[in-house]
Amino acid sequence: MKLFKCDHCGQPVYFENYFCVHCNASLGFDSQLMSMVSLKEEPDKSYTLFTGEGTSAGSEIHYKYCINKQYHVCNWVMANDDKAQYCFACNLNHIIPDIGNADYWEKWGRIEMAKHRLVYSLLRFKLPVISKFQDEENGIAFDFKADENKGGGKRLLTGHDNGLITLDIAEADDAIREMARKNMDEVYRTLLGHFRHEIGHYYWDQLIRDTKNLQPFRNLFGDETCEYAEALKQYYNKAPSDAWKDNFISAYASSHPWEDWAETWAHYLHIVDTMETAYSFGMSLNPKSADKTNEMSAKLNIDPYTTKDFEDIIERWIPLSFVMNSLNRSMGLKDSYPFVINETVKEKLNFIHETIRSKSMQ
């Protein structure tokens, strides 16, 4: 995520901010410009851009907020004459929780925060993002549901099915998510991680299945035609082992080639988005305890979303993740990135990098 600022006063702001705490200008994210804009409300209830020191460019662009702003879950804006009520990101929603339930409403807010960050990344990659309202067969939709089954029947599962991504809203509860992480013997479990993983399944269908990329995929990840349900059954029934560490980014990635792709895809998005944040802050790493040739020294002077060579990304990611983990440990927290990228995983990440680049340049 890039560093955003209020373009009225220059104050740094978060991606989710509705207003600037310094000058009190309204803020909104314009997905066409991929930028935060500072806004001034007009008598007709539309919004216009601030320019310079408090002057308004109202004759140029008139905006309106996504209708979901009223629920405090979205700060994206669109042209005031746009017939749509929902912004680009919210238009992907199919089912949302019952907002009459205060607990569900709060969870939905956390979910939307993660989902909007996901959509930002997809747009930065210039990947196709199409709502199922536009293309039922090939589009994307999100169902955010509460598992209210008390009778012991089929449990609601977070997952992907032909572009429909379902999320159990209980995942927005930190305590419940932590219990699930421990029960699943995972080292990492976040809402944003869920979104990045599940959207990876969708883009496997779009970028790999029935394309020239299928055989190279199989060469790296394995033959996905092996029976999926049986593979998962075997994974959950076998005794814990560290054998996966030689070839996979996580234990779950070893369960089936589709899961290996989705896990690796999620990590690629983790890396690129975090690297963009570091790049936006102009970070450079030069540990005082190391000489200038030490591998922990690095200038994070590239935009990973547009970088051609994946090697340029990974050689900067290794020291950056070390610093992130060191900072967390100084705060008494768990490692921010508790993973090891071996050579096989690096090949897989590079394959995803090249696949995305090829699609974005079409």
N, C-alpha and C positions, 0 to 999 in steps of 0.2 A: 504494500500500500504506500502510495506517495505521501509526502508531507503536504497537507493542505493549509491554506491560510485565508483569512478574510481579505478579499481584494478591495475592501473599503479602507481598512486601517492597517493591514499587514500582520495582524495577530495570528499565530499558528492556531489551528483548530482541528478537532477530530473529524473523521469521516462522518460520524453520526450526529454532529452538532446541528441544532436548529437555529441557534443564534450565536453571535460573537459576544463573549463575556467582556470584551474590552470596549467595543463601540455600540453594542446592542443591535447591530444590523441583523436582519433575518438571514439565514443561510440555507442554501439548498444545493443538492448535487445535480448537475446537468449531465445526463449520460450521453448526450450528443457531443458536448465539449469535453467530457471526462474530467470535469473540474468542478470545484465548489464555487458558487457564485453568491455574492452578498446582495441582498434585495431590500427594496423599500416598498411598502404597501401603498397602493394608489387608491383614490376614492372609489373606484369601481371594484375594489377588492382583489384586483390583479396585483402582480408584483413586477417591479422594474429594477434594472441593474443600477447599483451605485457605481459611479465613476468619479475619480478624483476625490476631492475633499467634500463629500456630502452632496454632490450634485447628482441628479438622476438622469439616466439615459432612457427615459420612459418612451420616447418616440421610436426606439430601436427594437427592443424585445419586451414582450409582456409574458410573464410566467404565471403558472398556477402550480400549487403543490399537488402531489398525489393525494387522493382522497383518504388514504390510510394515515395521513398526518394527523387527522383528528383523533386517532387512537394512539398517537405517539410511538408509532412503530416504523415510520418512514419519513425521510426528509428530502426525497428526490422530487425534482420539478420537471415540468414540461411546458411547451408553448401554451399560452392561454387559450388559443383558438383550436387546440387539439381536442377532438371529440372524445378521446379516451379519458376515463376518470382515474385509471390506475397508471402508475409509472411503468417503465420497462420491466423492472424487477418484480413489482407486485402483480403485474399482469400474468406472471407465471404461476400464481397461486390457484389451486383448484378447490381445496378444502382448508379452512382455517379453524382453529379452536373456537368454542363457544365463548365469545368475549363478554357474555353476561356473567361468566364465572371469573372473579377477580384473579384467582390463581392461574387460570388458563391464559388470561389476558397478559399477565406478567411474563409467563413462559413464552407466549407468542412474540413478545417484544425482543426477548433474547434470541429467539430463533431467527427473526427477521434481520437482526443485526448481523448474524453469521451469514445468512443467505445473501444479503446485499453485498457483503464482502466477496462472496463467491462470484456473484454476477459481475462485479467490478473486474475481477481477474479474467473472467471469460471474455469480457469486452476488450480488455487490454491485449489479450492474445488474438483478438479479432476472429474468434471462433464463432460458428453459427449458433445463435441463441434464439430459438423460435418457440413461441408458446403453442401448446396443444390447442388453444382456441383458434390459432391460425392454421395449424397442420396437425390434425389428430394423430396421424400415423407416425410422424417423425419428430414432433415437437416435444417440449419439456413441460412438465407440470409438477406441482408440489402439493402433497396432502399432509397437513399437520394435524394429527389425530391424538385423542386421549384413549388409552386402553381402559375401557370401562367394563371389560368382560370379567364378571365376578363368578361365573359358573364353571370355571375350569375348562372352557372350550379353547378354540384356536386363539393363540396369543397374537397381539399386534406386534409386528416386527418392522423395524426400520430397514428399508431396502429399495431396490430399483426394479421396475418392470416396464420395459419398452418406453422409456422416457418419463414414466411416472415415478417420482421419488416420494416415498412415504417415510415420515419421521414421527416416532412416538414422542409426544411433547414432554414426556417425563424426562427425556434426555436434557431438557433445559433446567432441570433441578440438579444442582451440583452434587448433593449428597447421593441421590439416586444414581447419577452417572458414575460417581466414584465407586459405588457398590457394584455396578455393572462391570466397571473396569477390573475390579478385583476378581469378580466371579469368572470373567472371561480371560483372566491372566494376561491383561494388556498393560503395556507401560504407558499408554497415551490414549486419551479418549476425550474429544472435545466436540462441540456442536459444529464448528467450522471443519474439523476433520471429517465428521460424518458427511457433510455436504460435498467436500472435495472427493471423498471416496466414492460416494454413490453417483456423482456426476461423471466420474471416471468410467463407470459401467456404461453410461449413456454414450460417451464419446468413443468407447470401444466399438459400439454398433455403428457410429457415424464415420469413424476414421480407419477402422481395421477390418471389420467384417465385410466380406465381398469386395475387398480392394486389393491392390498390389502390395499393401502392407501386411497382408495376412501371413504369408510365409516367413518374412523376416520376424514377425511377432512370434511365430511358433518356434523359430530358431532360438530365440532368447527366453521366452516365457514358458514354452511347452505347448502341447497339443490340447487345445480347449475343448475338443470333441469328447474327451473322457467324461464319463457321466458325473454331472455336477453335484447332484444331491448325494450320491454315494461317496464322492470325494470329501464333501463336508462331513458326512457321517463318520468316515474313517479318521478325519482330522480331529474331531471332538472325542472320539473313542480311544485314540492311541495315547500311550503314556507320554508325558512331557519330555521334550528332548531339545537340545541346543543345536541339532544338526542343521537346522534352517539357516543359521547365522552365516554359513559360507556362501549362500546364493540368494538370500532374500532380505528385504528391508524389515520384515516382521515375521513372527511365527505364522500369523494368519495368512500372509502372502503365500506360504508354502502349501496351502490347502488345495488350490486349483489355479490354473493359469489366469482365469478371469479375475480372481481375487489378487493374484500377484500384480496384474496390470493396475487394478483399482487402487491397491495400496501404494504402488510405486507412483502412480499418477498423483495421488493425494500428496505424497511427499515432494514431488516435483513442484506442485503449487505452493506447498509450505515454503520451500526453498526460495522460489522466485519472488513470492510476495514479501517475504521477510528481507530478502536481498534488496528489493526496491525501497523498502523503508530505510534500510541502512544507507543506500545510495542517495535517497532524498535528503538525509541528514548530513551528507558529505563526510561520512565516517571513514577513518583510516585507522588501522591497527598496527601498533609498533610497541610491543611489550618491552619495558625497560630492562627486564632480566634476560633479554635475548639479543643477539647481534642482528645486523640488518639482513642477513641471509636466512634467518630463521623462518620456517614455514608459517609461523603464527603472525608474521608481519604481512599486511595487505592494505592496498588502497581500494576501497569499494567504489570505484569510479566508473562503473558500467551500469546501464539500465538492463537488468536481466530479461525484461519482457521483449527487448529488441536485440539482444546480443546473439550473434550468429553462432559462435563456437561455445558449446556447452562446457568445454574445459575452462574457459574464462570464468564461468559461473562457479564451478565446483572448486576451483583453486582459491576462490574467495570465500566460499561457503564454509570450508573446513575451519579456518581461523575465526570466522564470525560466530559459528555455532559454539566453538570453544569459549569465546568471550561471553556469549549469552549464558551458557551453563555456569561459567565462573561467577557471573553477576548473580544468578539465582542462588548459587551456593552461599554467596556472601549474605544473602537475605534469609538463609535457612530454608530455601525452597528446593523442590526437585529440579533436576536438569530440565531446561526449556526444550532441548532437543536430545533425548536419550537414545540416540540411534547411531549405528556405525555404518557408513557407506563403504562397502567393499567393492572390489573391481567389477564383479558381476552386476551388482546393483547399479554401479555407475554406468555400465553399458546400457542397462534398461532405462535409466533416467535419460541418457543421451538419445536413445531411440524415441522416447516420448517427446523430448525437445525437438528433434528433427521432424517428427510427425506433425506436431503443432505448427512449427515454422512453415512446413510445406503447405498446410491447409490455409494458414493466415496469408500466404503470398499468392493464393489463387485469385 
